């Protein structure tokens, strides 16, 4: 998963009918395993390691920060 600061991270819900959780990647902390600091839409912040298939990235066209492959 390629991710850069400023990208939108979308975590799919495990419950039917519950919307996905979305936030902005604030910092790429590690590449292997991938760890990112995210500011969620509710203005809270988390450090996460996304699981395969549980997250997707909506790339920002204005990303000027670090990137991960």
Backbone as XML, in Angstrom:
<?xml version="1.0"?>
<chain id="A" units="angstrom">
  <residue number="1" name="UNK">
    <atom name="N" x="0.846" y="-1.167" z="0.000"/>
    <atom name="CA" x="0.000" y="0.000" z="0.000"/>
    <atom name="C" x="0.898" y="1.239" z="0.000"/>
  </residue>
  <residue number="2" name="UNK">
    <atom name="N" x="0.718" y="2.099" z="-0.982"/>
    <atom name="CA" x="1.497" y="3.334" z="-1.063"/>
    <atom name="C" x="0.700" y="4.455" z="-0.394"/>
  </residue>
  <residue number="3" name="UNK">
    <atom name="N" x="1.347" y="5.174" z="0.510"/>
    <atom name="CA" x="0.661" y="6.223" z="1.259"/>
    <atom name="C" x="1.586" y="7.414" z="1.454"/>
  </residue>
  <residue number="4" name="UNK">
    <atom name="N" x="1.019" y="8.613" z="1.441"/>
    <atom name="CA" x="1.773" y="9.842" z="1.652"/>
    <atom name="C" x="1.028" y="10.721" z="2.648"/>
  </residue>
  <residue number="5" name="UNK">
    <atom name="N" x="1.763" y="11.613" z="3.285"/>
    <atom name="CA" x="1.121" y="12.579" z="4.174"/>
    <atom name="C" x="0.095" y="13.365" z="3.377"/>
  </residue>
  <residue number="6" name="UNK">
    <atom name="N" x="-1.071" y="13.580" z="3.964"/>
    <atom name="CA" x="-2.144" y="14.311" z="3.302"/>
    <atom name="C" x="-3.162" y="13.425" z="2.623"/>
  </residue>
  <residue number="7" name="UNK">
    <atom name="N" x="-2.822" y="12.133" z="2.403"/>
    <atom name="CA" x="-3.778" y="11.204" z="1.803"/>
    <atom name="C" x="-4.926" y="10.935" z="2.767"/>
  </residue>
  <residue number="8" name="UNK">
    <atom name="N" x="-6.072" y="10.564" z="2.211"/>
    <atom name="CA" x="-7.217" y="10.163" z="3.013"/>
    <atom name="C" x="-7.163" y="8.658" z="3.238"/>
  </residue>
  <residue number="9" name="UNK">
    <atom name="N" x="-7.306" y="8.224" z="4.492"/>
    <atom name="CA" x="-7.335" y="6.808" z="4.856"/>
    <atom name="C" x="-8.775" y="6.449" z="5.174"/>
  </residue>
  <residue number="10" name="UNK">
    <atom name="N" x="-9.269" y="5.367" z="4.584"/>
    <atom name="CA" x="-10.638" y="4.913" z="4.807"/>
    <atom name="C" x="-10.575" y="3.508" z="5.384"/>
  </residue>
  <residue number="11" name="UNK">
    <atom name="N" x="-11.109" y="3.337" z="6.590"/>
    <atom name="CA" x="-11.168" y="2.035" z="7.255"/>
    <atom name="C" x="-12.596" y="1.527" z="7.156"/>
  </residue>
  <residue number="12" name="UNK">
    <atom name="N" x="-12.775" y="0.396" z="6.492"/>
    <atom name="CA" x="-14.111" y="-0.165" z="6.328"/>
    <atom name="C" x="-14.631" y="-0.712" z="7.653"/>
  </residue>
  <residue number="13" name="UNK">
    <atom name="N" x="-15.923" y="-0.582" z="7.862"/>
    <atom name="CA" x="-16.558" y="-1.050" z="9.092"/>
    <atom name="C" x="-16.708" y="-2.565" z="9.074"/>
  </residue>
  <residue number="14" name="UNK">
    <atom name="N" x="-16.662" y="-3.169" z="10.244"/>
    <atom name="CA" x="-16.900" y="-4.611" z="10.367"/>
    <atom name="C" x="-18.378" y="-4.898" z="10.598"/>
  </residue>
  <residue number="15" name="UNK">
    <atom name="N" x="-19.173" y="-3.850" z="10.794"/>
    <atom name="CA" x="-20.598" y="-4.005" z="11.062"/>
    <atom name="C" x="-21.416" y="-3.555" z="9.850"/>
  </residue>
  <residue number="16" name="UNK">
    <atom name="N" x="-22.452" y="-4.306" z="9.544"/>
    <atom name="CA" x="-23.345" y="-3.964" z="8.449"/>
    <atom name="C" x="-24.086" y="-2.679" z="8.790"/>
  </residue>
  <residue number="17" name="UNK">
    <atom name="N" x="-24.127" y="-1.760" z="7.833"/>
    <atom name="CA" x="-24.873" y="-0.531" z="8.024"/>
    <atom name="C" x="-24.106" y="0.586" z="8.699"/>
  </residue>
  <residue number="18" name="UNK">
    <atom name="N" x="-22.911" y="0.293" z="9.202"/>
    <atom name="CA" x="-22.097" y="1.330" z="9.846"/>
    <atom name="C" x="-21.160" y="1.924" z="8.793"/>
  </residue>
  <residue number="19" name="UNK">
    <atom name="N" x="-21.086" y="3.264" z="8.710"/>
    <atom name="CA" x="-20.235" y="3.880" z="7.683"/>
    <atom name="C" x="-18.750" y="3.654" z="7.954"/>
  </residue>
  <residue number="20" name="UNK">
    <atom name="N" x="-17.921" y="3.751" z="6.921"/>
    <atom name="CA" x="-16.472" y="3.618" z="7.124"/>
    <atom name="C" x="-15.927" y="4.796" z="7.923"/>
  </residue>
  <residue number="21" name="UNK">
    <atom name="N" x="-14.778" y="4.609" z="8.541"/>
    <atom name="CA" x="-14.106" y="5.662" z="9.296"/>
    <atom name="C" x="-13.062" y="6.296" z="8.376"/>
  </residue>
  <residue number="22" name="UNK">
    <atom name="N" x="-13.065" y="7.623" z="8.291"/>
    <atom name="CA" x="-12.136" y="8.304" z="7.396"/>
    <atom name="C" x="-11.291" y="9.311" z="8.165"/>
  </residue>
  <residue number="23" name="UNK">
    <atom name="N" x="-10.071" y="9.501" z="7.685"/>
    <atom name="CA" x="-9.164" y="10.458" z="8.299"/>
    <atom name="C" x="-8.036" y="10.825" z="7.353"/>
  </residue>
  <residue number="24" name="UNK">
    <atom name="N" x="-7.212" y="11.756" z="7.775"/>
    <atom name="CA" x="-6.097" y="12.252" z="6.985"/>
    <atom name="C" x="-4.779" y="11.737" z="7.559"/>
  </residue>
  <residue number="25" name="UNK">
    <atom name="N" x="-3.916" y="11.199" z="6.704"/>
    <atom name="CA" x="-2.598" y="10.729" z="7.134"/>
    <atom name="C" x="-1.757" y="11.957" z="7.493"/>
  </residue>
  <residue number="26" name="UNK">
    <atom name="N" x="-1.363" y="12.048" z="8.750"/>
    <atom name="CA" x="-0.545" y="13.151" z="9.238"/>
    <atom name="C" x="0.940" y="12.854" z="9.108"/>
  </residue>
  <residue number="27" name="UNK">
    <atom name="N" x="1.314" y="11.553" z="9.274"/>
    <atom name="CA" x="2.729" y="11.176" z="9.259"/>
    <atom name="C" x="2.865" y="9.698" z="8.931"/>
  </residue>
  <residue number="28" name="UNK">
    <atom name="N" x="3.851" y="9.366" z="8.099"/>
    <atom name="CA" x="4.208" y="7.973" z="7.827"/>
    <atom name="C" x="5.332" y="7.632" z="8.798"/>
  </residue>
  <residue number="29" name="UNK">
    <atom name="N" x="5.060" y="6.728" z="9.747"/>
    <atom name="CA" x="6.020" y="6.402" z="10.805"/>
    <atom name="C" x="6.954" y="5.256" z="10.434"/>
  </residue>
  <residue number="30" name="UNK">
    <atom name="N" x="6.444" y="4.287" z="9.672"/>
    <atom name="CA" x="7.232" y="3.102" z="9.344"/>
    <atom name="C" x="6.736" y="2.531" z="8.024"/>
  </residue>
  <residue number="31" name="UNK">
    <atom name="N" x="7.661" y="1.943" z="7.269"/>
    <atom name="CA" x="7.289" y="1.321" z="6.006"/>
    <atom name="C" x="7.039" y="-0.171" z="6.132"/>
  </residue>
  <residue number="32" name="UNK">
    <atom name="N" x="7.790" y="-0.855" z="6.987"/>
    <atom name="CA" x="7.663" y="-2.303" z="7.125"/>
    <atom name="C" x="7.747" y="-2.710" z="8.582"/>
  </residue>
  <residue number="33" name="UNK">
    <atom name="N" x="6.621" y="-2.917" z="9.236"/>
    <atom name="CA" x="5.267" y="-2.823" z="8.700"/>
    <atom name="C" x="4.825" y="-1.372" z="8.580"/>
  </residue>
  <residue number="34" name="UNK">
    <atom name="N" x="3.828" y="-1.139" z="7.722"/>
    <atom name="CA" x="3.310" y="0.202" z="7.533"/>
    <atom name="C" x="2.632" y="0.689" z="8.811"/>
  </residue>
  <residue number="35" name="UNK">
    <atom name="N" x="3.088" y="1.828" z="9.293"/>
    <atom name="CA" x="2.459" y="2.478" z="10.461"/>
    <atom name="C" x="2.295" y="3.950" z="10.122"/>
  </residue>
  <residue number="36" name="UNK">
    <atom name="N" x="1.088" y="4.470" z="10.366"/>
    <atom name="CA" x="0.796" y="5.869" z="10.068"/>
    <atom name="C" x="0.081" y="6.527" z="11.238"/>
  </residue>
  <residue number="37" name="UNK">
    <atom name="N" x="0.292" y="7.842" z="11.345"/>
    <atom name="CA" x="-0.454" y="8.650" z="12.319"/>
    <atom name="C" x="-1.585" y="9.309" z="11.538"/>
  </residue>
  <residue number="38" name="UNK">
    <atom name="N" x="-2.821" y="9.117" z="12.008"/>
    <atom name="CA" x="-4.013" y="9.581" z="11.303"/>
    <atom name="C" x="-4.800" y="10.545" z="12.183"/>
  </residue>
  <residue number="39" name="UNK">
    <atom name="N" x="-5.260" y="11.652" z="11.592"/>
    <atom name="CA" x="-6.217" y="12.537" z="12.260"/>
    <atom name="C" x="-7.571" y="12.235" z="11.634"/>
  </residue>
  <residue number="40" name="UNK">
    <atom name="N" x="-8.471" y="11.679" z="12.469"/>
    <atom name="CA" x="-9.793" y="11.260" z="12.010"/>
    <atom name="C" x="-10.695" y="12.469" z="11.798"/>
  </residue>
  <residue number="41" name="UNK">
    <atom name="N" x="-11.781" y="12.252" z="11.088"/>
    <atom name="CA" x="-12.733" y="13.322" z="10.801"/>
    <atom name="C" x="-13.360" y="13.912" z="12.063"/>
  </residue>
  <residue number="42" name="UNK">
    <atom name="N" x="-13.359" y="13.163" z="13.173"/>
    <atom name="CA" x="-13.884" y="13.680" z="14.438"/>
    <atom name="C" x="-12.802" y="14.426" z="15.231"/>
  </residue>
  <residue number="43" name="UNK">
    <atom name="N" x="-11.643" y="14.694" z="14.597"/>
    <atom name="CA" x="-10.505" y="15.445" z="15.126"/>
    <atom name="C" x="-9.683" y="14.691" z="16.175"/>
  </residue>
  <residue number="44" name="UNK">
    <atom name="N" x="-9.930" y="13.409" z="16.336"/>
    <atom name="CA" x="-9.076" y="12.579" z="17.199"/>
    <atom name="C" x="-7.927" y="12.043" z="16.369"/>
  </residue>
  <residue number="45" name="UNK">
    <atom name="N" x="-6.886" y="11.551" z="17.063"/>
    <atom name="CA" x="-5.687" y="11.092" z="16.370"/>
    <atom name="C" x="-5.326" y="9.690" z="16.837"/>
  </residue>
  <residue number="46" name="UNK">
    <atom name="N" x="-4.834" y="8.860" z="15.902"/>
    <atom name="CA" x="-4.420" y="7.492" z="16.205"/>
    <atom name="C" x="-3.166" y="7.145" z="15.429"/>
  </residue>
  <residue number="47" name="UNK">
    <atom name="N" x="-2.396" y="6.204" z="15.967"/>
    <atom name="CA" x="-1.310" y="5.574" z="15.231"/>
    <atom name="C" x="-1.791" y="4.167" z="14.918"/>
  </residue>
  <residue number="48" name="UNK">
    <atom name="N" x="-1.814" y="3.809" z="13.632"/>
    <atom name="CA" x="-2.351" y="2.506" z="13.253"/>
    <atom name="C" x="-1.430" y="1.778" z="12.292"/>
  </residue>
  <residue number="49" name="UNK">
    <atom name="N" x="-1.586" y="0.454" z="12.262"/>
    <atom name="CA" x="-0.976" y="-0.424" z="11.271"/>
    <atom name="C" x="-2.141" y="-1.087" z="10.550"/>
  </residue>
  <residue number="50" name="UNK">
    <atom name="N" x="-2.496" y="-0.601" z="9.360"/>
    <atom name="CA" x="-3.674" y="-1.141" z="8.671"/>
    <atom name="C" x="-3.509" y="-2.610" z="8.300"/>
  </residue>
  <residue number="51" name="UNK">
    <atom name="N" x="-4.572" y="-3.386" z="8.477"/>
    <atom name="CA" x="-4.593" y="-4.786" z="8.057"/>
    <atom name="C" x="-4.912" y="-4.871" z="6.577"/>
  </residue>
  <residue number="52" name="UNK">
    <atom name="N" x="-4.466" y="-5.928" z="5.945"/>
    <atom name="CA" x="-4.752" y="-6.135" z="4.525"/>
    <atom name="C" x="-6.257" y="-6.207" z="4.305"/>
  </residue>
  <residue number="53" name="UNK">
    <atom name="N" x="-6.745" y="-5.398" z="3.375"/>
    <atom name="CA" x="-8.159" y="-5.422" z="3.033"/>
    <atom name="C" x="-9.042" y="-4.573" z="3.920"/>
  </residue>
  <residue number="54" name="UNK">
    <atom name="N" x="-8.545" y="-4.101" z="5.041"/>
    <atom name="CA" x="-9.366" y="-3.320" z="5.965"/>
    <atom name="C" x="-9.291" y="-1.826" z="5.678"/>
  </residue>
  <residue number="55" name="UNK">
    <atom name="N" x="-8.293" y="-1.402" z="4.912"/>
    <atom name="CA" x="-8.088" y="0.031" z="4.669"/>
    <atom name="C" x="-7.836" y="0.286" z="3.197"/>
  </residue>
  <residue number="56" name="UNK">
    <atom name="N" x="-8.205" y="1.479" z="2.782"/>
    <atom name="CA" x="-7.854" y="1.920" z="1.433"/>
    <atom name="C" x="-7.424" y="3.376" z="1.506"/>
  </residue>
  <residue number="57" name="UNK">
    <atom name="N" x="-6.656" y="3.785" z="0.512"/>
    <atom name="CA" x="-6.091" y="5.132" z="0.470"/>
    <atom name="C" x="-6.718" y="5.896" z="-0.687"/>
  </residue>
  <residue number="58" name="UNK">
    <atom name="N" x="-7.186" y="7.118" z="-0.389"/>
    <atom name="CA" x="-7.611" y="8.056" z="-1.436"/>
    <atom name="C" x="-6.490" y="9.075" z="-1.519"/>
  </residue>
  <residue number="59" name="UNK">
    <atom name="N" x="-5.655" y="8.960" z="-2.546"/>
    <atom name="CA" x="-4.455" y="9.783" z="-2.655"/>
    <atom name="C" x="-4.786" y="11.246" z="-2.859"/>
  </residue>
  <residue number="60" name="UNK">
    <atom name="N" x="-4.076" y="12.083" z="-2.138"/>
    <atom name="CA" x="-4.210" y="13.529" z="-2.258"/>
    <atom name="C" x="-3.366" y="14.003" z="-3.433"/>
  </residue>
  <residue number="61" name="UNK">
    <atom name="N" x="-3.898" y="14.910" z="-4.233"/>
    <atom name="CA" x="-3.129" y="15.448" z="-5.350"/>
    <atom name="C" x="-2.142" y="16.499" z="-4.867"/>
  </residue>
  <residue number="62" name="UNK">
    <atom name="N" x="-2.339" y="16.998" z="-3.634"/>
    <atom name="CA" x="-1.477" y="18.044" z="-3.095"/>
    <atom name="C" x="-0.498" y="17.494" z="-2.066"/>
  </residue>
  <residue number="63" name="UNK">
    <atom name="N" x="-0.298" y="16.158" z="-2.020"/>
    <atom name="CA" x="0.635" y="15.564" z="-1.068"/>
    <atom name="C" x="2.043" y="16.050" z="-1.341"/>
  </residue>
  <residue number="64" name="UNK">
    <atom name="N" x="2.622" y="16.722" z="-0.362"/>
    <atom name="CA" x="3.972" y="17.169" z="-0.555"/>
    <atom name="C" x="4.927" y="16.542" z="0.429"/>
  </residue>
  <residue number="65" name="UNK">
    <atom name="N" x="4.408" y="15.603" z="1.231"/>
    <atom name="CA" x="5.214" y="15.037" z="2.296"/>
    <atom name="C" x="5.870" y="13.735" z="1.921"/>
  </residue>
  <residue number="66" name="UNK">
    <atom name="N" x="6.297" y="13.007" z="2.949"/>
    <atom name="CA" x="6.964" y="11.718" z="2.776"/>
    <atom name="C" x="5.972" y="10.719" z="2.200"/>
  </residue>
  <residue number="67" name="UNK">
    <atom name="N" x="6.491" y="9.740" z="1.515"/>
    <atom name="CA" x="5.641" y="8.689" z="0.982"/>
    <atom name="C" x="6.197" y="7.334" z="1.351"/>
  </residue>
  <residue number="68" name="UNK">
    <atom name="N" x="5.315" y="6.335" z="1.289"/>
    <atom name="CA" x="5.696" y="4.968" z="1.591"/>
    <atom name="C" x="5.322" y="4.095" z="0.415"/>
  </residue>
  <residue number="69" name="UNK">
    <atom name="N" x="6.103" y="3.077" z="0.152"/>
    <atom name="CA" x="5.797" y="2.173" z="-0.965"/>
    <atom name="C" x="5.049" y="0.973" z="-0.481"/>
  </residue>
</chain>
